[in-house]
Amino acid sequence: MTTRNGRTVRDLRRENRTAVLHRLYFDGPMSRFSLGPATGLSSGSVSNVVAELVAEGLVEEAGSVDSAGGRPRILLRVTPGSGCMIGVDVGETRVRVELFDLTLTELARAERPLAVESAQPHERYEVGLVVGLVRDAVAEVLRTAEVPPERLLGVGVGVPGIVARTAEDGAVVHGQTIGWDAVPLERLLREAVELPASVPYRIDNGAKTLGQAEMWFGAGRGARSAVVTLFGSGVGACVVTDPLGPGRALEWGHLTVRVRGRRCRCGSRGCLEAYAGAGALVDRWREAGGAVPAGADEETALTAMLAAAYPADAGRTPDAAAVGVLEETAEYLGAGFADLINLFQPERILVGGWAGLQLGARFLETVKGHAMEYALAYPAARVDIAMGTLGPDAVTVGAAILPLADFFARGGRRAEPDPTEEEPAWAPTVRGREAR
């Protein structure tokens, strides 16, 4: 049966289930009585949906509360063990894989370093190497937590670069900064990782998965719109206009902030990433005469740079080269934030990523000052620039949210293969004419 607006009864039931699951997940435990006003559904619809979800094991009782003059009201919550998700972060120095239950409690974790003798990104990110690391880490977390693969709702993967999709290969990654040119990552993972064919993969930009996590559980909660920025070796961002919906990844790090400026690892010149990425910061400090620790990786080198610029010992003189580089970087970042403010007029801009958490703790107030100078006054007065709150693991959490969000959007039902539809009667005729 189809309603006048084109939705079927099945669509309405799915939407009702999604509404109840969302409210229980984000605001639960709740009683059936409270779910009505929270979801806008009638008491009868709530009772029907809850009965289905309880029968399927997705929702369970979680105690009771007294009611005014009546029987105690039973509280309901999403059942933590009713499903699991895997989140994968293909990061800059390691591949991190985490297994979560439905409430995003971590059940197991595995990390594999991307350390390669050569510093060339295309060698560190050799596709076969990355796929093999993910394969081994997925097997490890499932084995450690003793979770059968059939319980998985899906695998979410955060990657550097632009993600497109094709009918043949699924998610295809265009990662110019790491030497990935149209890598069919979803197909390669399906071929290598021993999981049932029914387990879906959701692969997306790492900044987008970070944004999803901060909007659901971090500093973005309560905002109608936000831009979540990610600072590591590279620089990225995600713009969110629907707090529960997917954000949109931005290649913000490749915004030109200086014409004919420094060479960026993408091959262009003057990109924001060439001034604000962790690797670029360390390189600029070295070029300015800074004492970069020999053989240190980016995280260790950036920590040393910040310690040199902001010494813990009050009697120690700050490193002038480190201070100069960081002051210049703060202005570039302020200009970059101003562009985000003028373009998207968000309520909040949040700073995340392992390098962002280190940098922001030191000079976020200075960056804010530059952003206010460069941005238009009206949107600048209405934006809050702050730190993300989920820490350096937020990309993995956000990756796991990708299949979870799909699961909720389907009303708490597992993914099903797309139905095969018969082609229209005219299609063979048209193909025959095209072949002439």
N, C-alpha and C positions, 0 to 999 in steps of 0.2 A: 504493500500500500504506500502511495506517495502523497505527501501533503501538498498544499497549494504553493508552498515556497520551494518545492522540489526535493525536500528531504523525506526520506522514507522513515517508517516506524523504527527500523533498525538503526538509522542514524540518530533518532531521538533517544532511543535507549542507550546508545553508546555515549551520547553527550551527557545524559543523566548520570551514568556511571562515572564518567570523567569528572563531572562536577563534584560528586560525593567523594571520590578518591582524592581530588585536589584538596578539598577542605579538611579531610581527615589527615592527610599527609602534612599539610602546612600548619594547621590550627588544632589538630587533634591532641588528645582524645576528646571526642564530642559525643553528645547523646543524639538519638534520633530526633528529639524535639528541637535541639539546636541546629541540626543540619538543615531543617526546612528553611528558616530565614537566611541561613548562610549561603545556601545554594539557589534559593528562589523556587524550589520544587515544592509540590504539595506533600502533605504528610503521607498520602497513599503512595506517591512516587518514591519518596524516601524509603518507606517500609519495603517496597518491592525491590528497589536497588540494593538496599542493605541485606535483605534476605538472600539475594543472588550472590553478593560478594562474600558473605559469611559462608554460604554453602560451598563456594569455590576455594575457601581458605585464604582469600585476600584480606579479609577484615576479621578481627576478633574482638571479644569483649575485653575491656581494660578497667574493671572496677565499676563503681557507681557513685553517684552524688545524690544528696537529698534534694527533693523537690518541695515546692511550697504546698504543703497540705496533702500530698499524694504519695504514691510509692516512689522509692528511690529510682532514679533514672540510670539506666545502664550506659556506660561510656564505651565508645568504639574507637578502634585505632587500626591502622594498616598493619598487617601481620609481618614482622620483620623477616621471618624466614620463608616467606612465600615466593621468593625469587632472589636471584643474585645478578649482579652486573660486574663486568670487568672494565676498568679504566686504564688506558695506556697513554703515557706521555713520551713521545719521541722527542726528547729534549736535546740540549746542545752538548751535554757531556755524558749523558746516560739515557738508557731506556728504562722507564719506571712503569711497572704493572701492579695494579692493586685490585683485589677482589672485595666487593662490598655486598652486604645484604640489602634488602629493599629500603631500609632506613639509612643507608650509606654508612653503616658501621663497618669499619675495615676488618675483614676476616683474614687476609694474608697479603703480603707484599713481596715483590722481588725486583731487584735492580740489576742492570747489566751496563757496565761502563762502555762508552763509545771511544775509549782511549785508543788512538792509533799513533804510531811514531811520527808519521807525517802530519803536519798541521793543516793540510789542504782539506777544506770542507767536503769536496766530492769524494775523497778517500775515507774520511771519517763516517760519512753517510752512505757508503756503498750499499745499494739496495738489498743485495743478498745478505749482507751482514745484519742490517736492521731487521729484516724479516726473520732471520734466524734467532736473533735475540728476543724478539717478541714471542716467537714460537716457544722457545725454551722457558721464558718467564711465565707465560700463560699456563703451561703444563705444571710449573712449579707451584703457583698459587692455588690451582685446583687440587693438586696433590696435598699440599700443606694443610688446607682447610677441609680436605676430604669432602669436596663438593662435586657431585657428578655433573658433567657438562650439560646434561639435559635440563638442569635447573636454571641455566643462564637465560636471562631476558635479552642479552645482547652484549656486544663488545664495542666500547667507544674508544676512539683513537684520536689524540690531538697531535697534529703535525705542523711543521713550519711550511708556509707556502699557501698557494691558492688551490682549493679543492673543487674540481668539476666532476660531473657524473656522466657516464655513458651507459647505454643499454647493455653493451657487451661486457664491460669490465667493472661496472659499479663506480666507486670513488677512484678518481685519477688525480694525482698530486703534481702540481706545477711548482716546484720549490727552487726558484732560480738561485737563491743564495747558497743552497746546499748541493747544487748540481743535479737536481731531479727535474727531468723534462718529460712530462706526461707519464709518470710512473703509475702503472695500474695496481696501486697498493692493495685495494680490496681483493682483487683476483689473486694476487700473490699470497696474501694472508690466508685466503680460503684454501689455496692449494697446499700451504705449508703447515698451518695450525690444525691440529686434530680436534675439531669441534663438529658437532652435527650440522648438516646443511641448513637446518631450520634456525640456527642461531644467527641473528642479523648482526651486521657490522655497521657502525656509524662512524665515519671518518670525517674530521673537520679540522679547520685551522686551530692551533693551540690557543691563540688569543680569544677565539670564540668560546672554547670550552672553559677558559678562565672566566670569561664574562658570564657564562651560564651559571657557574658555581657561585660567583659573588652576588648575582642577582637572586638566586634561590636561597642561599644560606649565609651570605656575608654582608659586606658594607652596602650592597645595592638594594637590600630588602626595603620595601616601602617606597622606592623611587619608581616613578612612571617611565622615566627615561634616564639613561646613563651611558657613558663611554668608559669602558674598562680597558686600561692600557697594560701592556706586558713588556717588561724590560728584562732582557737576558743578553746573550750575545747579539741578538737582534732586537728589533722594536716592532711591536704590533699593537693592534687595538680592536675592540669589538664595540659596536654601537647597538644599544638595546632600546627599543621603543615599546615593547610589550613585556612586562616583568616575568610572565610565565612562558612567553614564546621564545623562539630562537633569535639570537642576535645576528648581526651581520659583520663578518670579519672585514677589517680595513687594513690595507698595506700602508699604514700610517708611517711606518719607519722609512718608506721610500718617497715621502713627500720632500720636495726640494726646498731646503732651507738656506742654501747658498749656491748661487749660480757659479758654475765652474769651480766648485769647492772640492773637498776631499773625495778621493775615489772610494765608493761604497763596494761592499763585497757582491752586490748585485750587478756591478759593472758600470753603473751610472756614476755621476758626480754630484756632490752636495746634498745627498740624502740625510735626513735626520739621523738615521741609523749610523751613518759614518761619523757622527759626533756624539751620539748618546748611547749607542750599543756598548756593552761591557768591553768587548774586544777593542773597539775604537777608542774608548776611554784609556785603556791601558797603553795602547799604541801611542796616543797623544802624550801621555805622561812620560813614556820612554823617550819620545822625540824631544820633549822639553827638558830632558836631563834627569828625569826621575829614576830612582833606584828600584826598578822592578825586580822582584826576587827571581833569581835564575831558575829556570825550569818550572816555574809556578804555572798552574792552570789559571783560567780566567777568573774563577771565583776567588782563589787565593790571592791573585794579583790585585783584583779590585779591592779586596779587604785591606791589603797592604797600602794601597793608594789612599783609601779613606782614613786609615790610621795615621798615615803621614800628614794628611791635610788637617786632621782633627785629632791631634795627639791626646791620649788619656792623661799624660803627665803635664800638668799645667806649666811646668817649668821648661818644657821642650818647645823649641821653635817649630811652627808648622812648616811643612815643605812647600816652598813658594811655587814650585812647578806644579805640584798636585793642586794647590789652591787655585792657581790660575786656570788650569784646565777645567776644574769643577765649576768655577764661576762662569766661564764661557759656556759650559754645558747647560747650566741653569738657565741662561738666557735663551739658548736654542730650544730647550724644552718649554720654556714659557711661551715662546712664539708658536711652537707646535701645539701646545694646549689652547692657545688663542684661536688657532685655525679650527680646532675641534669645537670650541665654543661658538664661533661665528657660523660654522657649517651646520651643526646639529642642535645647538641651543639646549644641551642636556641639563637635567637637574643636578647630576653629579658626574664628576670625573674621578675615577678610582685608579690607583697606582698599584700594580702587582708584578709578579715575576721575581725571581731570586735577586736580580740586580736592582730592580725597582724598590724592593723592600729595604735593601742596604742604602741606596741613594736617597730615597724619600725620607728616611729617618734622619738624614743629615741636613738636606737643604730644600725640603718641600716648600717651606714658607718663602724662600727666595724665588723658587719657581713660580709660586702663586703670584708674587708681586710682579714678575715679568709678564705673566699671562694677563693680568688685569691691565697692564699698560698697553699690550698689543691688541687685546680683544675689544669688540664694540661694547660700549658701556652698559646697554640694557641687558643683553644676555649674560655678560660677565657678572653683573650684580645678582643674578639669580642662579648661579652655579656654585656648588660646593665641591672643592677639590680635596680629596682625602686619600688615605692609604687603604688598600684592600685589607681584609681581616683574616683571610683563610690561609695565609702562609705560602711557602714555596711549592706545596703539594696541590695547590688548587687546580692546576691543569688536569691532573689525574681525576680528581673528584668531578670536575666539569665534564670530562670525557665519559665517565660512568653515567652522568645525568642524561647524555644523549639518548641511549636506548631506553632509559627510564621514562623520559619525556614522551617518547614514542609509545611506550607501553600504556601510559596514562591516557594519551590522546586516542588510543584504540579502546578506551574504556576498561583497561585492565585485562585485555586479551592479548595473547601472544601473536606475533607476526604470522600471517598466512601468505602463501604464494599468490601472486596476482592471478585472478581468474583468466583463463584463455577465452577470448571473445572471437566469435566468427566474424570474418571480414564482410563488409557490405557487398551486396550482389554486384554493384557496379565496379568494384575494385579490379577483378580480373580483366574486365573489358578495357579499363583505362591502362593497365599495365601492358596489355596487348598492343594498344595504339602507340604507347611510348616506345615499344621495342621496334617499331617499324622504321 
